[in-house]
Amino acid sequence: MTDSANSDTDQADSLDADLDAINGRELPSAQIPLSRERIVQTAISYISDHGLASLSMRRLATTLGVEAMSLYRYVVSRDDLLDAIVEDLVEEMDSYPDVITAPDHGWQDFLQRLAHGVRKVALAHPAAFPLIASRPAEAPWLRPPLRSLRWVEFFLNGLEQEGFSNQAAAAAYRAFTSFLLGHLLLEVASHGADLGPLDVIDDDHNDSLDAYPTVERLSPLLREDHSAAEFEESLENLLDRIALIKSEN
């Protein structure tokens, strides 16, 4: 266990709501106003600082300076908290002025803006972004990273307004979400996000490349970060593919 985790444990152990109540002391939650929004925002910050795996209701309560039981008035469980985090991340796109909810200058511009909005969320919260891929969706067929019926409605309505058939709009939705999820999960992994089996190797690893001379020779090039350019190029290719889907349906 890390020093930080030990510190969290020590702090949590010092918050004994039952003992405080017996001794007539005011509980911390009575002194510090709580809300679901404040709890969710603090959880996102905690994940950014300590990683998703270390998030618990007890540690979150310690960070907020309250007893853990006070959180359950606002989030009924850790799963409820994680779902609320996903909802908050997706809704963050509303704060980006470049992201629009309906086409103003054609469907290509609309999807470009939407894709970059999702990427901004991923880059702003790389450690929390994998939750978008792993949490249960509002509907079983809803695909990440557009984990919101509201945004999927915007997406499909926007394409239908631009002349897409039902089949073409649905096919575009599948292609668009697959592209975004695959690219952005790999990108946040390069920023240190924990993807479990997809997690990236630390750049400071000591494995010898002597047996792989070509890899060793090209390793400086392989380490270069071209994420922005690759995202843009892949997005352009995707839009060309969607244009073909539109013409065929």
C-alpha positions in Angstrom: 0.0 0.0 0.0 1.3 3.4 -0.9 2.0 6.2 1.6 -1.0 8.1 0.0 -3.3 5.1 0.6 -2.1 4.8 4.2 -2.7 8.4 4.7 -6.2 8.0 3.4 -6.8 5.1 5.7 -5.5 7.0 8.7 -7.7 9.9 7.9 -10.8 7.7 7.4 -10.2 5.9 10.7 -10.2 9.2 12.5 -13.7 10.0 11.3 -15.9 8.0 13.7 -19.5 9.3 13.3 -20.9 6.9 15.9 -18.3 8.0 18.5 -18.9 11.7 17.7 -22.7 11.2 18.1 -22.2 9.5 21.5 -19.9 12.3 22.7 -22.4 14.9 21.5 -20.1 16.3 18.8 -21.5 17.7 15.6 -21.0 15.4 12.7 -18.7 16.6 9.9 -21.5 16.3 7.3 -23.6 18.8 9.4 -20.8 21.3 9.0 -20.0 20.8 5.3 -22.8 21.1 2.8 -23.1 18.1 0.5 -24.8 17.6 -2.8 -24.8 14.9 -5.5 -23.0 17.3 -7.8 -20.3 18.1 -5.3 -19.8 14.5 -4.6 -19.5 13.6 -8.3 -17.1 16.4 -9.1 -14.9 15.4 -6.1 -14.9 11.8 -7.3 -13.8 12.8 -10.7 -11.0 14.9 -9.2 -10.0 11.9 -6.9 -9.8 9.6 -9.9 -7.6 12.0 -11.7 -5.2 12.2 -8.8 -5.3 8.6 -7.5 -6.7 6.4 -10.3 -10.1 4.7 -10.6 -9.0 1.5 -8.8 -8.4 3.4 -5.5 -11.8 5.1 -5.4 -14.0 4.0 -2.6 -16.9 5.6 -0.7 -14.8 5.8 2.4 -11.9 7.5 0.7 -14.2 9.8 -1.1 -15.8 10.8 2.1 -12.4 11.4 3.7 -11.5 13.7 0.8 -14.7 15.6 1.4 -14.1 15.8 5.1 -17.2 13.9 6.1 -18.2 10.5 7.3 -18.9 7.9 4.7 -22.5 7.2 5.6 -23.4 10.8 4.8 -22.7 10.1 1.1 -25.5 7.6 0.8 -28.1 10.3 1.0 -27.0 11.5 -2.4 -25.5 8.4 -4.1 -27.0 5.0 -3.1 -23.9 2.9 -3.9 -20.5 3.0 -5.6 -22.2 1.8 -8.8 -24.6 4.7 -8.6 -21.6 7.0 -8.1 -19.8 5.6 -11.2 -23.0 5.9 -13.3 -23.3 9.6 -12.2 -19.6 10.2 -13.2 -20.3 8.8 -16.7 -23.4 11.0 -17.0 -21.4 14.0 -15.9 -18.6 13.4 -18.3 -20.9 13.0 -21.3 -22.9 16.1 -20.3 -19.6 18.1 -20.2 -19.9 18.3 -24.0 -22.7 20.9 -23.4 -20.1 23.3 -22.1 -18.0 23.2 -25.3 -19.3 26.0 -27.6 -17.9 24.3 -30.7 -20.1 21.2 -30.1 -23.6 21.6 -31.6 -26.7 19.5 -31.3 -27.9 19.8 -34.9 -26.1 20.4 -38.2 -25.7 24.0 -39.2 -23.2 23.6 -42.0 -23.7 20.0 -43.2 -23.4 16.6 -41.5 -19.6 16.5 -41.9 -19.2 19.6 -39.8 -21.7 18.3 -37.3 -19.8 15.0 -36.8 -16.4 16.7 -36.8 -17.6 19.0 -33.9 -19.1 16.1 -32.0 -16.1 13.9 -32.4 -13.8 16.6 -31.1 -16.1 17.3 -28.2 -15.8 13.6 -27.1 -12.1 13.8 -27.5 -11.9 16.9 -25.3 -13.8 15.0 -22.6 -11.3 12.1 -22.9 -8.3 14.4 -22.7 -9.7 16.4 -19.8 -10.4 13.3 -17.8 -8.2 10.4 -19.1 -8.3 8.4 -15.9 -12.1 8.5 -15.7 -12.8 8.2 -19.4 -12.6 4.3 -19.5 -15.7 4.3 -17.3 -17.7 5.4 -20.4 -16.7 2.1 -22.0 -17.3 -0.1 -19.0 -20.5 1.2 -17.3 -23.9 -0.3 -18.2 -25.7 1.9 -20.7 -29.2 3.5 -20.4 -30.3 1.0 -23.1 -28.5 -2.3 -23.8 -27.8 -1.4 -27.4 -26.4 2.0 -26.6 -22.8 2.1 -27.6 -20.0 4.0 -26.0 -18.7 6.7 -26.0 -22.1 8.4 -26.8 -23.5 6.9 -23.6 -26.5 9.2 -23.5 -29.9 8.8 -25.2 -30.0 12.5 -25.5 -26.8 12.7 -27.6 -27.7 9.7 -29.6 -31.1 11.4 -30.4 -29.1 14.5 -31.5 -26.8 12.3 -33.7 -29.6 10.4 -35.4 -31.9 13.4 -35.9 -29.0 15.4 -37.3 -28.2 12.8 -39.9 -31.8 12.3 -40.9 -32.1 16.1 -41.4 -29.2 15.8 -43.8 -30.9 13.1 -45.9 -29.7 9.9 -44.3 -32.1 7.0 -44.4 -32.9 5.1 -41.3 -30.4 2.3 -42.3 -27.7 4.8 -43.2 -28.1 6.8 -39.9 -27.9 3.6 -37.8 -24.8 2.3 -39.8 -23.2 5.7 -39.4 -23.8 5.6 -35.6 -22.2 2.2 -35.3 -19.1 3.3 -37.4 -18.8 6.6 -35.6 -18.9 5.2 -32.1 -16.6 2.3 -32.9 -14.0 4.7 -34.3 -14.2 7.1 -31.3 -14.1 4.4 -28.7 -11.1 2.5 -30.1 -9.1 5.6 -30.8 -9.8 7.5 -27.6 -9.2 4.5 -25.3 -5.8 4.0 -26.8 -5.1 7.7 -26.5 -6.1 7.9 -22.8 -4.0 4.8 -22.1 -1.0 6.8 -23.4 -1.9 9.4 -20.8 -1.7 6.8 -18.0 -5.4 5.6 -17.8 -5.8 2.1 -16.5 -7.5 0.0 -19.2 -6.9 -3.4 -17.5 -5.8 -5.8 -20.3 -5.4 -2.9 -22.7 -3.1 -0.9 -20.3 0.1 0.4 -22.0 3.6 -0.5 -21.0 5.4 2.1 -18.9 8.0 4.1 -21.0 10.5 3.4 -18.3 10.4 -0.4 -18.6 13.8 -2.1 -18.7 13.0 -5.0 -21.1 15.9 -5.5 -23.5 15.3 -4.9 -27.2 18.5 -6.7 -28.2 16.5 -9.5 -29.8 14.4 -7.1 -31.8 16.9 -4.8 -33.6 14.4 -3.3 -36.0 12.1 -2.4 -33.2 15.1 -0.9 -31.2 16.2 1.1 -34.2 12.8 2.5 -34.9 11.8 3.0 -31.2 12.4 6.8 -31.2 9.9 7.0 -34.1 7.5 4.6 -32.5 7.5 6.7 -29.3 6.5 9.9 -31.1 3.1 11.2 -30.2 1.0 12.0 -33.3 -2.4 11.5 -31.6 -4.0 14.7 -32.8 -2.9 14.3 -36.4 -3.9 10.6 -36.4 -7.3 11.4 -34.9 -7.9 14.0 -37.6 -6.8 11.8 -40.4 -8.8 8.8 -39.2 -11.9 11.0 -38.7 -11.6 12.3 -42.3 -11.4 8.7 -43.5 -14.5 7.8 -41.3 -16.5 10.7 -42.8 -15.6 9.5 -46.3 -16.9 6.0 -45.3 -20.1 7.5 -43.9 -20.6 9.5 -47.1 -20.4 6.2 -49.0 -22.9 4.6 -46.6 -25.3 7.5 -47.2 -25.1 7.2 -51.0 -25.7 3.4 -50.8 -28.9 3.6 -48.6 
